[in-house]
Each structure stands twice: as C-alpha cells, then as structure tokens.
Amino acid sequence: MRLGEYVEYDATGLASLVSAREVTPVELTRLAREAHDEVNPRINAVIEFYEDAESVAGADGGLFDGVPFLRKDLGATEAGRLQERGSRLFKGYRSYTDSYFFCRARDAGLRTLGRTTTPEFGISGMSESILNGVTGNPWNLERTAGGSSAGSAAAVAARITPIASGGDGGGSIRTPAAWCGLVGLNPSRGRISGGPDRQDAGFGFVRQFVLCRTVRDMSAALDAFSGPFSGDPFVIVQPNRPYVEELSQPTGTLRVGVARTKWGAVEIEPEVLQAVESTASLLEEMGHIVTDIEPPYESVEYSRILLGLSDLSASWLETAARAMGRTINADTLEPVNLKLYEHGRNVPLSHAADVHETIRRMRFRVGEAIHAFDLLLTPTMPSVAVPHGGIYCATHSTISADEYMDADAALFQYVGVFNVTGQPSVSLPLAQSADGLPIGLQIVGRFGHEATLVRIARDLEQARPWDDRRPKVRAGNS
C-alpha cells in the first residue's frame, strides 16, 4: 500500500484490509509514520511519535484490527508513557496507570503510536500552549484547530491516522471536530468508563472518546469503548444491539428542536446560521417534525459553573505539584491557569456545595426546556475556526479569571451545556464556508440514546456526504 492509498481509508476500511491480509499492522504503522513526517512539521499536531511504534501491541481481529491510533496528551493514560498535559508543570511526567480506555483500545486492535497536543490542562478551546507551541488547522494554518483535543483533530484531518483519542469536558471533542471537518461525538455521561482512577471525572462533565472522519467509525468506536467497570459511579442503560448494527436500522419520525438564535454573547455568523437552516429543512424533508427552541439556559449560569469547578481543582493541582517536587508559579503555569489557581485558593470549602447546587439547577432547567424533543439541532460553534491567539487562549496575560470564564461561556455556548446535562451530542461536518472552512452542526440526543444519534448521523452523512472534502494540508498531497 502507498501513502496516497492509505489516506483514503477510514479506520473501518483499514481494519478490513488487515483482516483480509491485504496489509499488515506494521505496514500501516510505517504509513502513519510517513504521513506524520510529511505533514506534522507544518501542523505541529503530534508531539511524540513513539520510537517503539512498530512493536506496539494490539489484539488481532478486533473491530479496528491493526489501525494506527494517537493519544491526546490529557485524560486517559498509558502506563509508562509521558503525559505532560500541555503544561510545563508536568514536563517529563509519566503515568503508571493504564486507563480502561486504552485497555479497550488494545482489545479492539488499535495501535497507539504517539501523543497529540493539547492546551494546558485542556482549559482552553484553542490549539496552543507555551510547552508545545501552536497547532495549525490543516484547512488554514492561520486558524486554530480548536481545543482541547487540538492535536488529535489536526492529525486526523491531515490524514496522519484515521482516528485519534479525545476528551470532552466543555466541547473539547466537538469544537475541534467542527473546526477541522470531522465527526466528534461526546457520549452520554457514564457510557465510557473513566476508570480505574478518573471515574465520573469533573462531576461527570469530562468524557473520553475519539475523533474520526465517518459515522461508521464513530459507531464502531462506541462498540469498542463502551461498557462499565467495577468502581464506576453508576451503570448507564446498555444498548439493545451493537452500535454498528444501528447503521442498518430505520430511523423513524423524530421531534427535532432547532436553535436558530444565540445561546451566549457571541453572535452566530451568517454562514453558520444558513447551515442550520439548510439542515433543518433537510430533516423536515426526511419526515421529522422540526420546531424552533429558545435558549434553555443563561450564559452566566454556565460561566459560574466553570469558575466553580476550576476553584475546586486548585487543591488537586497543589498536591500534584508537591508530589513532583515542583512549584506553581509563572514559570510552570500559563497566565490564565495561574490566575485560576490563585482564585481557587481563596474560596472556602463550603463553596463546593454552592457549585453542586448551581449544576443541579442548570441540569433541571435545561432538562425541562428540551424535554419535548427527541433531538436538538444547533450550531456546534457560532463561527468558523478563529485565528490563533486572543482572549480565548490560556496564554493571554491581562484577562482576569472571571473575564476568561465569561468569554469561554460566550463562545462555547452550544457545547458546554451538554457536558452539564450529560446528554450525548455529536458534531457533524455538514457544511463549509465560502472560503472553504468546515462548519460543524451539533445533533443532541436524549440521555443514553446514542443509538438514535448513530441513525440520524448516518442519514445526514448519506444525504450530504463530506469525506471527499480535503484540507489544504494533508498527507499524500505532495
């Protein structure tokens, strides 16, 4: 197989070639390395391609038999591998825990070949950090790839690997998927175990999954990574059948709520709103019942929750620094994260009860507002990918902790709310701007109803296919 052929396949396609013995896992690893060497110097998505990549283990015959995979450098861990979390504070740190996520990855046949960039601690939705520099968007290197699963999204878009890991605590899978032209699902809270040491991470806001290019890869990944483990805080209802079988099931008539108005301070760009309108019309043509919905929450609620959760993490950060024999200061933390840490040190222990209550009220309010719908259709982001830098980056030196969280809540107005509620939501690359930048649209399902999302995502992919679109920077294009 040549590189030009490798980049045309999604993960499911490559696995079928391995199963048919038309290509070997080692050959795919070498092709991923070739793709990396060709494009990574331009996009800066992969911070480490493992020296022992060709000997990385993975089960034979799994759903993703022999498929190259990359790991976001935050969240789920591989025992013995570096995990620096995009931060100078953790530079050189190695985890000695194998997350269940990567145990399942190996069981599915995935070969994890390296680490991808992330902003420091995933706090920013932009693709840059002081430790690792700027990750460029393969569609336009002057624009952000989004965050915090920045490097994974850029690597998949540029065809280094067809699939890579991500984590979503406030839009961190869906945002880079929208801005890099990918499929990005944030599963229901509890669908993917965070064990053995991060069950229900961040009050259940943070969930691990993948970024990929096709709905069938998303479906197979749900089968590969779903399922409970001992110690999980609760067990979500399990699917009636494998998710890949949902690809052949009828969808039925659904009640769809459409967001045509802003949910935060940032205005919706006209081209994004046009994409929402067009997709709503398509869903009506498919026979679904489409109704407008009003914003189900106030932006200030979400901003208050973000700041509260950050406050509660201050003691963890202090403990981690002490365990490594390091000091928290301007040489180890980026400006915004240092301000957030200092803000959190000054709140009383009783503050935790207030944060919990604010989360509870928001979940209830949103739940009541959208209860009548089977699905929601929203923009994933109110704009196409923005230029690098600016107030949304944790490297910003003059913004206060409160101002930063207000800005974050304003821009990520459609995504973070569903980290609070726990519902599954997927960004699909259903449109493009006039200058060729991807526009992602978000489909939100009922809690535990990933099967419905699989079916509707399949329908939309068939009606408006996207995999033939190509970013400017991609492997095999030289």
C-alpha positions in Angstrom: 0.0 0.0 0.0 1.2 3.5 -0.8 0.6 6.6 1.3 -1.8 8.0 -1.3 -4.0 4.9 -0.8 -3.6 4.8 3.0 -5.1 8.3 3.5 -8.2 7.5 1.5 -9.4 4.8 4.0 -11.2 5.4 7.3 -10.4 3.2 10.3 -13.0 0.6 9.5 -11.7 0.3 5.9 -8.1 -0.2 7.0 -9.2 -2.8 9.6 -11.0 -4.8 6.8 -7.8 -4.7 4.7 -5.8 -6.1 7.7 -8.4 -8.8 8.3 -8.2 -9.8 4.6 -4.4 -9.9 4.9 -4.0 -7.3 2.2 -1.9 -5.2 4.5 -0.2 -5.7 7.9 -0.4 -3.6 11.1 3.3 -2.9 10.8 2.8 -1.6 7.2 0.1 0.7 8.5 2.3 1.9 11.3 5.0 2.8 8.8 2.5 4.6 6.6 1.3 6.6 9.6 4.9 7.5 10.3 5.4 8.5 6.7 2.2 10.7 6.9 3.5 12.2 10.1 6.9 13.0 8.7 5.3 14.7 5.7 2.7 17.0 7.4 3.5 17.2 11.1 6.3 19.8 10.7 3.6 22.1 9.3 0.7 21.5 11.6 2.5 20.6 14.9 -0.2 18.1 16.0 1.9 15.1 17.2 4.4 15.9 20.0 5.8 12.4 20.2 5.7 9.5 17.7 6.8 6.5 19.7 10.3 5.1 18.9 8.9 1.6 19.5 5.8 2.3 17.4 6.2 -0.8 15.2 6.2 -3.1 18.3 3.1 -1.5 19.9 0.6 -4.2 20.9 -3.0 -4.6 19.8 -5.3 -7.5 19.7 -5.6 -9.3 16.4 -9.1 -9.5 14.8 -10.7 -6.6 16.7 -13.0 -4.0 15.3 -10.0 -1.8 14.5 -7.5 -4.6 13.7 -4.1 -3.0 13.2 -5.4 0.6 12.8 -3.0 3.4 13.8 -4.2 5.5 16.7 -3.0 8.6 18.6 -3.4 9.7 22.2 -4.4 13.1 23.4 -1.8 14.1 26.0 -4.5 14.7 28.6 -7.1 12.4 30.2 -6.8 8.7 29.6 -3.3 7.3 30.2 -0.9 4.6 29.1 1.2 3.1 31.7 4.9 4.2 31.4 4.3 6.8 28.7 4.7 10.5 29.1 1.6 12.6 29.8 2.5 16.2 30.2 -1.0 17.7 29.9 0.2 20.6 27.8 1.9 22.1 30.8 5.5 23.0 31.9 4.5 21.9 35.4 4.1 18.3 34.2 7.0 18.3 31.8 8.6 14.8 31.8 5.8 13.3 33.9 5.0 9.7 33.2 1.8 7.9 34.2 1.9 4.5 35.7 -1.8 3.7 35.2 -3.3 2.0 32.2 -6.7 3.6 31.8 -9.5 1.2 30.9 -9.9 3.4 27.8 -6.5 2.2 26.4 -7.1 -1.4 27.6 -10.2 -1.3 25.4 -8.3 0.4 22.6 -5.8 -2.5 22.5 -8.6 -5.1 22.8 -10.2 -3.5 19.7 -6.9 -3.8 17.8 -5.9 -0.2 17.8 -2.1 0.6 17.8 -1.4 3.8 19.8 1.6 5.3 18.1 2.1 8.6 19.8 0.8 11.7 21.7 -1.0 14.8 20.4 -1.0 18.4 21.5 -3.5 19.9 23.9 -3.7 23.4 25.6 -2.6 23.4 29.2 -4.9 21.2 31.3 -7.5 21.5 28.4 -8.7 24.7 29.9 -8.7 26.5 26.5 -10.7 25.7 23.4 -7.7 26.9 21.3 -4.8 25.0 19.9 -1.7 26.4 21.5 0.4 26.2 24.7 3.7 27.5 25.9 5.0 24.0 26.3 4.3 22.7 22.7 3.6 25.8 20.6 0.8 26.4 18.1 -1.1 23.6 16.4 -2.3 24.7 12.9 -5.6 23.9 11.4 -5.0 21.8 8.3 -7.7 23.8 6.4 -6.0 27.1 7.2 -2.8 27.1 9.2 -3.5 30.7 10.4 -6.7 29.4 12.2 -7.0 27.4 15.4 -7.7 23.7 15.2 -9.9 24.1 18.3 -9.4 22.5 21.7 -8.7 20.9 23.8 -8.4 17.8 21.6 -6.4 20.0 19.2 -3.6 17.8 18.0 -5.9 14.7 17.6 -8.3 16.7 15.4 -5.5 18.2 13.3 -3.8 14.8 12.9 -6.9 13.1 11.8 -7.9 15.9 9.4 -4.4 15.9 7.9 -4.7 12.1 7.5 -1.8 11.0 9.8 -4.2 8.5 11.4 -7.9 7.9 10.6 -8.9 8.1 14.3 -7.4 9.5 17.5 -8.4 9.8 21.1 -10.1 12.9 22.6 -11.7 14.1 25.8 -14.7 16.5 26.2 -15.3 18.5 29.3 -16.9 21.5 27.7 -16.8 20.9 24.0 -13.3 19.6 23.7 -14.1 16.9 21.1 -17.0 18.7 19.3 -15.2 22.0 18.9 -12.1 20.7 17.1 -14.3 18.4 15.1 -16.4 21.3 13.9 -13.4 23.4 13.0 -11.4 20.6 11.4 -14.2 19.0 9.4 -14.5 15.8 11.5 -17.1 13.6 13.3 -16.9 14.3 17.0 -19.2 12.5 19.5 -19.3 13.3 23.2 -21.1 10.3 24.6 -23.6 10.2 27.5 -22.2 10.6 31.0 -21.2 7.0 32.0 -21.1 5.5 28.5 -17.3 5.4 28.5 -15.6 4.4 31.8 -13.0 6.8 33.2 -11.5 4.1 35.4 -9.5 3.0 37.1 -8.7 6.4 38.6 -11.0 9.0 36.8 -14.5 7.7 37.2 -17.0 10.5 36.7 -14.2 13.0 36.2 -15.2 16.6 36.8 -18.7 15.8 38.2 -19.3 13.7 35.1 -18.6 16.6 32.7 -15.5 15.0 31.2 -15.9 12.0 28.9 -13.3 10.2 26.8 -13.9 9.2 23.2 -12.4 9.7 19.7 -12.3 12.0 16.7 -12.8 10.3 13.3 -14.0 11.0 9.7 -17.0 8.8 9.3 -20.2 7.8 11.1 -19.3 4.1 10.8 -16.0 4.7 12.6 -17.9 6.6 15.3 -20.3 3.6 15.7 -17.6 1.0 15.8 -15.7 3.1 18.4 -18.8 3.2 20.6 -18.8 -0.6 20.5 -15.1 -0.7 21.2 -15.0 1.7 24.1 -18.4 1.4 25.8 -19.2 -0.6 28.9 -18.9 -0.4 32.6 -16.2 -1.5 35.0 -16.1 -2.1 38.7 -16.0 1.1 40.7 -17.9 3.2 38.1 -20.3 5.5 40.0 -23.3 4.2 38.1 -24.1 1.9 35.1 -25.9 3.6 32.2 -28.5 1.6 30.3 -26.7 -0.6 27.8 -27.6 -0.7 24.1 -30.1 -3.3 22.7 -27.6 -4.2 19.9 -24.1 -3.3 18.8 -24.0 0.3 17.6 -22.6 -0.8 14.2 -25.9 -2.7 13.7 -27.8 0.6 14.1 -26.4 1.7 10.8 -28.8 -0.7 9.1 -31.9 0.2 11.3 -34.7 2.6 10.3 -34.7 6.0 12.0 -38.4 6.6 12.4 -40.0 10.1 12.9 -38.3 12.3 15.4 -39.2 15.6 17.1 -36.4 18.0 16.5 -35.8 21.3 18.3 -33.8 23.7 16.2 -31.6 26.5 17.7 -31.7 29.5 15.3 -30.8 32.0 18.0 -27.6 32.6 20.0 -27.3 30.9 23.5 -24.5 33.2 24.6 -23.0 36.7 23.9 -21.2 35.7 20.7 -23.4 36.2 17.6 -23.9 33.4 15.1 -22.1 34.0 11.8 -24.5 34.2 8.8 -22.9 31.2 7.1 -23.3 29.1 10.2 -26.9 30.1 10.6 -27.5 29.3 6.9 -26.1 25.8 7.6 -28.5 25.3 10.5 -31.4 26.5 8.3 -30.5 24.2 5.5 -30.0 21.1 7.8 -33.4 21.8 9.5 -35.0 21.8 6.1 -33.3 18.6 5.2 -34.6 17.0 8.4 -38.1 18.1 7.5 -37.7 16.6 4.1 -36.8 13.3 5.8 -40.1 13.4 7.6 -39.1 14.7 11.0 -41.1 17.3 13.0 -39.0 20.4 13.3 -39.7 23.2 15.8 -37.7 26.2 17.0 -36.4 26.2 20.5 -35.4 29.2 22.7 -32.1 29.3 24.7 -32.6 26.7 27.5 -30.2 28.4 30.0 -28.5 31.7 30.8 -24.8 32.0 29.9 -24.0 33.4 33.3 -25.1 30.1 34.9 -22.5 28.1 32.8 -19.8 30.7 33.5 -20.4 30.4 37.2 -20.1 26.6 37.0 -16.9 26.8 35.0 -15.3 29.1 37.5 -16.6 27.0 40.4 -15.1 23.7 39.0 -11.8 25.5 38.4 -11.8 26.7 42.0 -12.3 23.1 43.3 -9.3 21.9 41.2 -6.8 24.2 42.9 -6.1 21.8 45.8 -5.5 18.9 43.4 -3.0 21.0 41.4 -1.2 22.0 44.5 -1.0 18.3 45.6 0.3 17.2 42.2 3.0 19.9 42.2 4.1 19.0 45.7 4.3 15.3 44.7 6.6 16.1 41.8 8.7 18.5 43.9 7.7 21.4 41.8 6.5 25.0 42.4 3.4 26.6 41.0 4.4 30.0 39.5 4.7 31.9 36.3 7.4 29.6 35.1 5.3 26.5 35.4 1.7 27.7 34.6 0.3 29.8 31.8 -1.1 33.2 32.8 -4.8 32.3 32.9 -4.3 29.0 34.6 -2.1 30.7 37.3 -4.9 33.2 37.9 -7.5 30.5 38.1 -5.3 28.6 40.6 -4.9 31.7 42.7 -8.6 32.4 42.5 -9.4 28.9 43.7 -7.0 29.1 46.7 -9.1 31.9 48.1 -12.5 30.2 48.3 -13.9 28.4 51.4 -14.5 24.7 51.5 -18.3 25.4 51.7 -18.0 26.7 48.1 -18.3 23.1 46.9 -22.0 22.9 48.0 -22.8 26.1 46.0 -21.2 24.6 42.9 -23.1 21.4 43.2 -26.4 23.3 43.6 -25.7 25.5 40.6 -25.0 22.4 38.5 -28.2 20.8 39.8 -30.3 23.8 38.9 -28.9 24.1 35.4 -29.5 20.4 34.7 -33.1 20.7 35.8 -33.7 23.9 33.9 -32.2 22.6 30.6 -34.0 19.2 31.1 -37.4 20.9 31.4 -36.7 23.2 28.4 -35.8 20.4 25.9 -37.9 17.5 27.3 -40.4 17.6 24.4 -37.7 16.8 21.8 -36.0 13.6 20.7 -33.2 15.5 19.1 -31.8 19.1 19.1 -30.1 20.7 16.1 -27.7 23.5 17.0 -24.5 25.1 15.6 -21.6 23.3 17.1 -19.8 26.7 17.2 -21.2 30.1 16.3 -18.3 30.8 14.0 -15.8 29.0 11.7 -12.3 28.5 13.2 -11.0 31.7 14.6 -7.4 33.0 14.2 -4.7 31.9 16.7 -4.3 33.9 19.9 -6.7 36.3 21.6 -8.7 36.2 24.8 -9.7 32.5 24.5 -6.1 31.3 25.0 -4.7 30.5 28.4 -1.5 32.3 27.4 -3.4 35.6 27.5 -1.7 37.7 30.1 -4.1 40.5 31.0 -7.5 38.9 31.3 -8.9 38.0 34.8 -10.2 34.6 35.9 -13.8 35.8 35.8 -13.4 37.5 32.5 -11.8 34.4 31.0 -14.7 32.2 32.0 -17.3 34.6 30.8 -15.5 34.7 27.4 -15.4 30.9 27.3 -19.1 30.5 28.1 -19.9 33.1 25.4 -18.0 31.3 22.6 -18.7 27.7 23.6 -22.4 28.4 24.1 -23.8 25.3 22.4 -21.4 22.7 23.6 -20.6 23.1 27.3 -24.3 23.0 28.4 -24.5 19.3 27.4 -21.4 18.4 29.5 -23.5 19.7 32.4 -26.6 17.8 31.5 -24.8 14.6 30.5 -26.6 14.1 27.2 -24.8 12.7 24.1 -24.1 15.1 21.3 -22.2 14.8 18.0 -20.7 17.4 15.7 -21.0 16.6 12.0 -19.2 18.4 9.2 -22.3 19.2 7.2 -21.3 22.5 5.6 -18.5 24.7 4.5 -18.0 28.5 4.4 -17.4 30.4 1.2 -13.7 30.3 1.8 -13.6 26.6 2.4 -13.6 26.3 6.2 -15.6 23.5 7.8 -18.9 24.2 9.6 -19.9 21.7 12.1 -23.5 21.2 13.2 -24.4 19.6 16.5 -27.1 16.9 17.0 -28.0 16.3 20.6 -29.9 13.2 21.8 -31.7 12.1 24.9 -29.6 10.7 27.7 -28.4 7.2 26.9 -29.7 7.4 23.3 -26.5 7.1 21.3 -28.3 4.7 19.0 -30.6 7.4 17.8 -27.6 9.7 17.1 -25.9 6.9 15.1 -29.0 6.5 12.9 -29.6 10.2 12.3 -25.9 10.9 11.7 -25.9 8.0 9.1 -28.9 9.6 7.4 -27.3 13.1 7.3 -23.9 11.6 6.1 -25.7 9.8 3.2 -27.7 12.9 2.3 -24.8 15.3 2.4 -21.5 13.3 2.3 -18.4 15.1 3.4 -15.5 12.7 3.2 -14.5 13.9 -0.3 -13.6 17.3 1.1 -9.9 17.8 1.5 -8.0 20.2 3.8 -5.1 22.2 2.3 -2.5 20.4 4.4 -2.9 16.6 4.2 -0.6 13.6 3.9 -0.2 12.2 0.4 -0.8 15.5 -1.2 2.8 16.3 -2.2 
